[in-house]
Amino acid sequence: MRSRDLLTYAYSQIGETLRAAVEGLSPDKLAQRPGPDANPIGWLAWHALRVQDDHLAEVAGTGQVWTAQGFAGRFALPVGDAATGYGMSSEEVAAVRVPSADLLLEYADAVLARSREFLGGLSDDDLDRVVDERWDPPVTLGVRLVSVLSDDLQHAGQAAYVRGLLGA
């Protein structure tokens, strides 16, 4: 198995887990918090997708699906187009109300399709390319891809767990 095939498979797991966590939920269920400051399903899924969209677009040198395909306008969230959810306060998280599970899953499908396209074109040598020199040691493409994968799988799992807590 080539690295690109392994990464493509691993990224597909994000989509499957998010779909199971989100599908069929009302906007109110997507926004319901299991505790006063806990992250709701809709925010967890949106955040995971925004991070993946943002980070993969950066390393691929492309525009983000969020803006290029008009999702920012369709979601109409009270955040800037560059927002990914990173560093948001509890109040800001509460303000991110996803309009529908279907729209969220449409965005997920678009982000995952863009990710598959990018990952499918990688060679093993590409993974050694330095993509961020602000760290010591500098971050390679391989490390960045695994970092995004880890973060997204954690958030997808959290969304699935919250769905179970809510009895949805």
ABEGO torsion letter per residue (X at the ends): XBAAAAAAAAAAAAAAAAAAAABGBBAAAAABBABAABBBAAAAAAAAAAAAAAAAAAAAGBBBAAAAAGAAAAAGBABBAABAGBGBBAAAAAABBBABAAAAAAAAAAAAAAAAAAAAABBAAAAABBABAABOBBBBAAAAAAAAAAAAAAAAAAAAAAAAAAGX
